[in-house]
Amino acid sequence: MPMIDVTYPEGALSDRRRAELVAEATRVVREVTGIAEDDSLRIWVLCREIDEGSWGAGGHVVQFQQLREAAKQQREQTEAAATP
């Protein structure tokens, strides 16, 4: 039975986004493994929210807002590099 474990900061995903993530992850696993749609219940997607202040990187506690800002900077850098 395939199992996908998704970990993210508390509040990072709305109910709608979490449902989309589960649906897309299930679709990708079905596609890669050849599992029929009727057997989708064999694919488990575990969504785990990590409480604010419980996420660490580089030896420090990282707040969700810091992760958001880092992701925004990364997107801006990627977009700037793609612009001719």
Summary of the structure (lengths in Angstrom):
residues: 84
radius of gyration: 16.5
end to end distance: 45.7
largest distance: 46.2
contacts: 176
relative contact order: 0.19
helix: 52%
strand: 21%
